[in-house]
Amino acid sequence: MATNQETAVIKARMDRIPSALSPELVERISADRASGYVNPYRCNDDQVIRRIDRAADKGTLMRPAFMRDTEKILHLPAYTRYAGKTQVFSFRSNDDLSRRGLHVQLVSRIARDIGRALGLNCDLIEAIGLGHDLGHTPFGHAGERFLNDIYHERTGRFFFHNVQSVRVLDALYGRNVSLQTLDGVLCHNGEYEQRVFELSHMASFGQFDQTFEDCIATGYSAIEHLRPMTLEGCVVRISDILAYVGRDRQDAIAAGLLDPDAFDDGRGGAYNSWILTHASIDIVEHSYGKPRIEMSEDLFEEIRRAKRENYEKIYSKGGIEGDSEAELREAFEKLYDRCLQDLNQGDESSYIFKHHISRIEQQLSYYDRTYAWQDDKDQAVVDYIASMTDGYFCELTSKLFPGLEFPHRTYINER
């Protein structure tokens, strides 16, 4: 726990972050709206860039360009699976705890609130927000870490959920999602906070594809330098952090992992409401009318502090995979090797054929595309494992490897 002096410093900094827009900015925004002012830095619908110029994807009065992206995302099988994927707590028997599906909705909602105040394209924000975690593994960041370790050991390449999310949208389902949405998804990684978000100079799929490949080939050296090409993408990136930093605290308290008074700021679960309100106000106050997204030094330091505290007290204290890390890692390794073996042997009775390859091939056939899984079997295994829900993963690995055991989620004997 923090000392009394450290707590005083934290609270003083939090008190300096305003809870309402300044009267001057309120007056300015009101005048701009009354005059019909349009933010010159927003991404307009007529700026949409798609890999394929297809008549069916043209924006209309009823369905503008980026609204189409949102609808494409909502109807993906991968979107449906959000409901069965861990946000933080995997084996806790409490339906009030966040799952991945709620998280992406929170990100989208927070980002749209900020985006609307800034005069940005909220359709694009919604598409990025709802699609940003489509490539996430079962069991949250623990699963991502396990899969990356295995994939890197066997191929020298790296796995990141944001990169896989792009692959889901662009390659596995072939939905012809816009460059702006794909860029926002790729660059959303909320593990890398910044005070000022400057735009990249991304302007083509050629540039984007090279950046995508660099992330797979070089890992963190490429990931940590990602910058969105739109202000909308920047807003989603910071909203990803805002969506989890307070909500994860509420979940840790609800799960019985921590007491409400365990946090240095003294707000417990109420911190979620505080950070959402104050951060949104601060970002709008410091970003309105600018070609970038930025926040005050006080907010930046507070977000960094809160994230550090979450890592110390939640993520590194059994919050993600509890006492099941060794079992989960072993299960990931066994499943990866078994799936790769089945592909090499052409065993079409295997679940990777029945539950993954056949379904992806069917989806792609609607768009006259094919799934070239034979060209990169390790990638096909990664595609399959990353697509799984927690429950599917546990049932499949328990069936294939009877010696493996996982904690049962029960409402009678809560952990």
C-alpha positions as CSV (number, residue, x, y, z in Angstrom):
1,M,0.0,0.0,0.0
2,A,1.0,3.6,-0.6
3,T,2.3,5.7,2.3
4,N,0.1,8.6,3.6
5,Q,2.3,11.0,1.7
6,E,2.0,9.0,-1.5
7,T,-1.7,8.8,-1.2
8,A,-1.9,12.6,-0.6
9,V,0.0,13.1,-3.9
10,I,-2.3,10.8,-5.8
11,K,-5.4,12.5,-4.5
12,A,-4.0,16.0,-5.1
13,R,-3.3,15.0,-8.7
14,M,-6.8,13.6,-9.2
15,D,-8.4,16.7,-7.7
16,R,-6.6,18.8,-10.4
17,I,-8.3,16.9,-13.2
18,P,-11.7,18.7,-14.0
19,S,-15.1,17.0,-13.8
20,A,-16.7,19.3,-16.4
21,L,-15.7,21.1,-19.5
22,S,-14.5,24.7,-19.0
23,P,-17.1,27.4,-19.7
24,E,-14.9,28.7,-22.6
25,L,-14.9,25.4,-24.3
26,V,-18.6,24.8,-23.8
27,E,-19.3,28.2,-25.4
28,R,-16.9,27.4,-28.3
29,I,-18.5,24.0,-29.0
30,S,-22.0,25.4,-28.8
31,A,-21.1,28.2,-31.3
32,D,-19.4,25.7,-33.6
33,R,-22.5,23.4,-33.7
34,A,-24.8,26.3,-34.2
35,S,-22.8,27.5,-37.2
36,G,-22.7,24.0,-38.8
37,Y,-18.9,23.7,-38.2
38,V,-17.4,20.4,-39.3
39,N,-14.1,19.2,-37.8
40,P,-11.6,19.4,-40.6
41,Y,-9.6,16.6,-39.1
42,R,-12.3,14.0,-38.9
43,C,-12.4,11.0,-41.3
44,N,-15.4,11.6,-43.6
45,D,-17.3,8.8,-45.2
46,D,-16.2,9.8,-48.7
47,Q,-12.6,9.2,-47.6
48,V,-13.2,5.4,-47.1
49,I,-10.5,3.1,-48.7
50,R,-11.3,-0.5,-49.3
51,R,-9.2,-3.3,-50.7
52,I,-11.7,-4.1,-53.3
53,D,-13.9,-1.5,-55.0
54,R,-17.2,-3.4,-54.8
55,A,-20.6,-1.9,-55.5
56,A,-22.2,-3.7,-52.6
57,D,-19.9,-1.9,-50.2
58,K,-20.7,1.6,-51.4
59,G,-22.0,4.0,-48.7
60,T,-25.6,5.1,-49.0
61,L,-27.9,7.6,-47.2
62,M,-29.2,4.7,-45.1
63,R,-25.9,2.9,-44.6
64,P,-22.9,5.2,-44.7
65,A,-19.5,3.7,-45.5
66,F,-18.2,3.1,-41.9
67,M,-21.7,2.0,-40.7
68,R,-21.3,-0.8,-43.2
69,D,-18.1,-1.9,-41.4
70,T,-19.9,-2.0,-38.1
71,E,-22.6,-4.2,-39.6
72,K,-20.1,-6.5,-41.2
73,I,-18.4,-6.9,-37.7
74,L,-21.6,-7.5,-35.8
75,H,-22.6,-10.5,-38.0
76,L,-19.3,-12.3,-37.8
77,P,-19.1,-15.6,-35.9
78,A,-16.0,-14.2,-34.2
79,Y,-18.2,-11.4,-32.8
80,T,-20.7,-13.9,-31.3
81,R,-17.8,-15.7,-29.6
82,Y,-16.9,-12.6,-27.6
83,A,-19.5,-13.6,-25.0
84,G,-17.6,-16.8,-24.2
85,K,-14.1,-15.2,-23.9
86,T,-12.3,-14.0,-20.7
87,Q,-11.8,-10.3,-20.1
88,V,-9.7,-10.9,-16.9
89,F,-11.2,-13.6,-14.7
90,S,-11.5,-17.1,-16.3
91,F,-12.8,-19.5,-13.7
92,R,-14.9,-17.3,-11.5
93,S,-18.6,-18.2,-11.0
94,N,-20.1,-14.7,-11.2
95,D,-22.1,-13.6,-14.2
96,D,-21.6,-10.0,-13.2
97,L,-17.9,-10.1,-14.1
98,S,-17.0,-8.6,-17.5
99,R,-16.5,-10.8,-20.5
100,R,-14.8,-9.7,-23.8
101,G,-18.2,-8.9,-25.4
102,L,-19.0,-6.3,-22.7
103,H,-15.5,-4.8,-22.9
104,V,-15.7,-4.0,-26.6
105,Q,-19.1,-2.4,-26.1
106,L,-17.7,-0.2,-23.3
107,V,-14.8,0.8,-25.5
108,S,-17.2,1.7,-28.3
109,R,-19.5,3.7,-26.0
110,I,-16.7,5.6,-24.3
111,A,-15.0,6.4,-27.6
112,R,-18.2,7.6,-29.2
113,D,-18.9,9.9,-26.2
114,I,-15.5,11.5,-26.7
115,G,-15.7,11.4,-30.5
116,R,-19.1,13.1,-30.6
117,A,-17.8,16.0,-28.4
118,L,-14.8,16.4,-30.8
119,G,-16.9,16.2,-33.9
120,L,-15.4,13.0,-35.2
121,N,-17.0,10.2,-37.2
122,C,-18.8,8.0,-34.7
123,D,-19.6,5.3,-37.2
124,L,-15.9,4.7,-37.7
125,I,-15.3,4.8,-34.0
126,E,-18.0,2.2,-33.4
127,A,-16.6,-0.1,-36.1
128,I,-13.1,0.0,-34.6
129,G,-14.3,-0.3,-31.0
130,L,-16.5,-3.3,-31.7
131,G,-13.9,-5.1,-33.9
132,H,-10.7,-4.4,-32.0
133,D,-10.6,-7.7,-30.0
134,L,-12.0,-10.1,-32.6
135,G,-8.6,-12.0,-32.7
136,H,-8.3,-12.3,-28.9
137,T,-7.5,-15.8,-27.6
138,P,-9.5,-17.7,-25.0
139,F,-8.4,-16.8,-21.4
140,G,-7.5,-13.2,-22.2
141,H,-3.9,-12.0,-22.1
142,A,-2.8,-15.2,-20.4
143,G,-4.0,-17.2,-23.5
144,E,-2.4,-14.6,-25.8
145,R,0.9,-15.0,-23.9
146,F,0.8,-18.8,-24.1
147,L,0.0,-18.8,-27.8
148,N,2.7,-16.3,-28.6
149,D,5.3,-18.3,-26.8
150,I,4.4,-21.5,-28.6
151,Y,4.1,-19.9,-32.0
152,H,7.4,-18.0,-31.6
153,E,9.3,-21.1,-30.5
154,R,8.1,-23.0,-33.5
155,T,8.2,-20.4,-36.2
156,G,10.2,-17.4,-35.0
157,R,7.1,-15.3,-35.6
158,F,5.0,-13.4,-33.0
159,F,1.3,-13.5,-32.1
160,F,-0.6,-10.4,-31.0
161,H,-4.3,-10.3,-30.6
162,N,-4.6,-6.9,-32.4
163,V,-2.7,-8.3,-35.4
164,Q,-5.0,-11.4,-35.3
165,S,-8.0,-9.2,-35.2
166,V,-7.0,-7.7,-38.5
167,R,-6.5,-11.2,-39.9
168,V,-10.0,-12.2,-38.8
169,L,-11.5,-9.2,-40.6
170,D,-9.3,-9.1,-43.6
171,A,-8.3,-12.7,-44.4
172,L,-10.5,-15.2,-42.5
173,Y,-13.9,-13.8,-43.3
174,G,-13.1,-11.6,-46.4
175,R,-15.6,-8.9,-45.5
176,N,-13.7,-6.1,-47.4
177,V,-13.6,-3.9,-44.3
178,S,-12.1,-0.4,-44.8
179,L,-8.5,0.5,-44.4
180,Q,-9.4,3.0,-41.7
181,T,-11.2,0.4,-39.6
182,L,-8.4,-2.2,-40.0
183,D,-5.8,0.4,-39.1
184,G,-7.7,1.4,-35.9
185,V,-8.0,-2.3,-35.0
186,L,-4.3,-2.9,-35.5
187,C,-3.2,0.2,-33.6
188,H,-5.6,-0.1,-30.7
189,N,-3.2,-1.8,-28.3
190,G,-4.1,-0.4,-24.9
191,E,-1.0,-1.7,-23.3
192,Y,1.0,1.3,-24.7
193,E,-0.3,4.6,-23.3
194,Q,0.7,7.9,-24.7
195,R,0.0,11.5,-23.6
196,V,-0.2,12.8,-27.2
197,F,-1.5,10.7,-30.1
198,E,-0.1,12.0,-33.4
199,L,-1.4,10.5,-36.6
200,S,0.6,8.2,-38.8
201,H,1.0,8.8,-42.5
202,M,-0.8,5.6,-43.5
203,A,-2.5,6.1,-46.8
204,S,-2.7,2.8,-48.7
205,F,-3.1,-0.9,-48.2
206,G,0.4,-1.4,-49.4
207,Q,1.7,0.5,-46.4
208,F,-0.7,-1.2,-44.1
209,D,0.2,-4.7,-45.3
210,Q,3.9,-4.0,-44.7
211,T,3.2,-2.7,-41.2
212,F,1.1,-5.8,-40.5
213,E,3.9,-8.1,-41.6
214,D,6.4,-6.2,-39.6
215,C,4.4,-6.8,-36.4
216,I,4.4,-10.6,-37.0
217,A,8.1,-10.7,-37.9
218,T,9.6,-8.3,-35.4
219,G,7.2,-8.3,-32.5
220,Y,7.2,-5.5,-29.9
221,S,9.7,-3.4,-31.8
222,A,7.0,-2.8,-34.4
223,I,3.9,-3.0,-32.1
224,E,5.1,-0.3,-29.7
225,H,5.5,2.2,-32.6
226,L,2.0,1.8,-34.0
227,R,0.1,5.0,-34.5
228,P,-3.5,5.2,-35.9
229,M,-4.1,7.0,-39.2
230,T,-7.3,8.7,-38.0
231,L,-8.3,10.7,-34.9
232,E,-11.1,8.1,-34.6
233,G,-8.5,5.4,-34.2
234,C,-6.7,7.4,-31.6
235,V,-9.8,7.9,-29.5
236,V,-10.5,4.2,-29.5
237,R,-7.0,3.4,-28.4
238,I,-7.2,5.6,-25.3
239,S,-10.8,4.5,-24.7
240,D,-9.6,0.9,-24.5
241,I,-7.5,1.8,-21.5
242,L,-10.3,3.8,-19.9
243,A,-12.7,0.9,-20.4
244,Y,-10.6,-1.6,-18.5
245,V,-8.6,0.2,-15.9
246,G,-11.6,1.0,-13.6
247,R,-13.9,-1.9,-14.6
248,D,-11.2,-4.5,-13.9
249,R,-11.1,-3.1,-10.3
250,Q,-14.8,-3.5,-9.9
251,D,-14.5,-7.1,-11.2
252,A,-11.6,-7.9,-8.8
253,I,-13.8,-6.7,-5.9
254,A,-16.8,-8.5,-7.1
255,A,-14.8,-11.7,-7.6
256,G,-13.5,-11.5,-4.0
257,L,-9.9,-11.1,-5.0
258,L,-9.6,-7.7,-3.4
259,D,-11.3,-5.5,-0.8
260,P,-12.7,-2.1,-1.9
261,D,-10.1,-0.3,0.2
262,A,-7.2,-2.2,-1.4
263,F,-6.4,0.6,-3.9
264,D,-4.1,3.6,-3.2
265,D,-6.6,6.2,-4.5
266,G,-9.1,5.2,-1.9
267,R,-12.0,5.0,-4.3
268,G,-12.4,1.2,-4.7
269,G,-14.9,0.3,-7.4
270,A,-16.1,3.9,-7.7
271,Y,-12.8,4.6,-9.4
272,N,-14.4,3.4,-12.6
273,S,-17.0,6.2,-12.7
274,W,-14.3,8.7,-11.7
275,I,-11.9,7.8,-14.5
276,L,-14.5,7.6,-17.2
277,T,-15.9,11.0,-16.4
278,H,-12.7,12.9,-15.7
279,A,-10.6,11.3,-18.5
280,S,-13.3,12.0,-21.1
281,I,-13.6,15.7,-20.0
282,D,-9.8,16.1,-19.9
283,I,-9.2,14.6,-23.4
284,V,-11.9,16.7,-25.0
285,E,-10.6,19.8,-23.2
286,H,-7.1,19.2,-24.5
287,S,-8.0,17.9,-28.0
288,Y,-10.8,20.0,-29.4
289,G,-10.0,21.6,-32.7
290,K,-6.6,19.9,-32.9
291,P,-5.1,17.4,-35.4
292,R,-4.2,15.1,-32.6
293,I,-5.6,13.6,-29.4
294,E,-4.0,14.6,-26.2
295,M,-4.5,14.7,-22.4
296,S,-3.0,16.7,-19.5
297,E,0.1,15.6,-17.8
298,D,-2.0,14.9,-14.6
299,L,-4.3,12.5,-16.4
300,F,-1.4,10.8,-18.2
301,E,0.4,10.2,-14.9
302,E,-2.9,9.0,-13.2
303,I,-3.6,6.5,-16.0
304,R,0.0,5.2,-15.8
305,R,-0.3,4.9,-12.0
306,A,-3.7,3.1,-12.1
307,K,-2.4,0.6,-14.7
308,R,0.7,-0.1,-12.6
309,E,-1.5,-0.7,-9.5
310,N,-3.8,-3.0,-11.5
311,Y,-0.8,-5.1,-12.7
312,E,0.5,-5.3,-9.1
313,K,-2.7,-6.2,-7.4
314,I,-4.9,-7.9,-10.0
315,Y,-3.1,-9.2,-13.1
316,S,0.0,-10.5,-11.3
317,K,-1.9,-11.8,-8.3
318,G,-4.0,-14.6,-9.8
319,G,-6.6,-12.4,-11.4
320,I,-6.1,-13.7,-15.0
321,E,-5.6,-17.5,-14.7
322,G,-5.5,-18.0,-11.0
323,D,-3.7,-21.2,-9.9
324,S,-4.4,-22.8,-13.3
325,E,-1.5,-21.2,-15.3
326,A,0.6,-24.4,-15.5
327,E,-2.4,-26.5,-16.6
328,L,-3.5,-23.9,-19.2
329,R,0.0,-23.5,-20.7
330,E,0.3,-27.3,-21.0
331,A,-3.1,-27.5,-22.6
332,F,-2.2,-24.8,-25.2
333,E,1.1,-26.6,-26.0
334,K,-0.6,-30.0,-26.4
335,L,-3.5,-28.7,-28.5
336,Y,-1.1,-26.7,-30.8
337,D,1.0,-29.8,-31.5
338,R,-2.0,-32.1,-31.9
339,C,-3.7,-29.7,-34.4
340,L,-0.5,-29.4,-36.4
341,Q,0.0,-33.1,-36.4
342,D,-3.6,-33.6,-37.7
343,L,-3.0,-31.0,-40.5
344,N,0.3,-32.7,-41.5
345,Q,-1.4,-36.1,-41.6
346,G,-4.5,-34.7,-43.5
347,D,-6.8,-36.2,-40.8
348,E,-10.1,-34.7,-41.9
349,S,-11.9,-36.2,-38.9
350,S,-9.9,-33.8,-36.7
351,Y,-11.8,-30.9,-35.1
352,I,-9.5,-28.4,-36.8
353,F,-11.0,-29.6,-40.1
354,K,-14.5,-30.0,-38.9
355,H,-14.9,-26.9,-36.7
356,H,-12.5,-24.5,-38.3
357,I,-11.2,-25.1,-41.8
358,S,-14.6,-26.2,-43.2
359,R,-16.4,-23.2,-41.7
360,I,-13.8,-20.6,-42.8
361,E,-13.9,-22.1,-46.3
362,Q,-17.6,-21.8,-46.3
363,Q,-17.5,-18.2,-45.2
364,L,-14.9,-17.2,-47.8
365,S,-16.8,-19.0,-50.6
366,Y,-19.5,-16.4,-50.4
367,Y,-16.9,-13.9,-51.6
368,D,-15.1,-16.1,-54.1
369,R,-12.1,-16.5,-51.9
370,T,-10.3,-19.5,-50.4
371,Y,-8.5,-20.3,-47.2
372,A,-4.9,-21.3,-48.1
373,W,-4.3,-23.2,-44.9
374,Q,-2.0,-25.7,-46.6
375,D,0.5,-22.9,-47.3
376,D,1.1,-22.1,-43.6
377,K,-0.2,-24.8,-41.2
378,D,1.2,-23.1,-38.1
379,Q,-0.9,-20.1,-39.0
380,A,-3.9,-22.3,-39.5
381,V,-3.4,-23.7,-36.0
382,V,-3.1,-20.2,-34.5
383,D,-6.3,-19.1,-36.4
384,Y,-8.1,-22.1,-34.8
385,I,-6.9,-21.7,-31.2
386,A,-7.3,-17.9,-31.2
387,S,-10.9,-18.3,-32.4
388,M,-12.0,-20.5,-29.4
389,T,-14.1,-19.5,-26.5
390,D,-12.9,-20.5,-23.0
391,G,-15.5,-23.2,-22.7
392,Y,-14.8,-24.7,-26.1
393,F,-11.1,-24.8,-25.4
394,C,-11.6,-26.6,-22.0
395,E,-14.0,-29.1,-23.5
396,L,-11.9,-29.9,-26.5
397,T,-8.6,-30.2,-24.6
398,S,-10.2,-32.3,-21.9
399,K,-11.6,-34.7,-24.6
400,L,-8.3,-34.9,-26.5
401,F,-6.1,-35.2,-23.4
402,P,-8.1,-36.8,-20.5
403,G,-5.4,-36.2,-18.0
404,L,-5.8,-32.4,-18.1
405,E,-8.2,-30.9,-15.6
406,F,-9.6,-27.4,-15.3
407,P,-11.5,-25.8,-12.4
408,H,-15.2,-26.0,-12.9
409,R,-17.2,-22.7,-12.8
410,T,-19.8,-23.3,-10.2
411,Y,-22.3,-21.0,-8.5
412,I,-22.4,-23.1,-5.3
413,N,-18.7,-23.0,-4.3
414,E,-17.5,-19.7,-5.4
415,R,-13.7,-19.2,-5.6
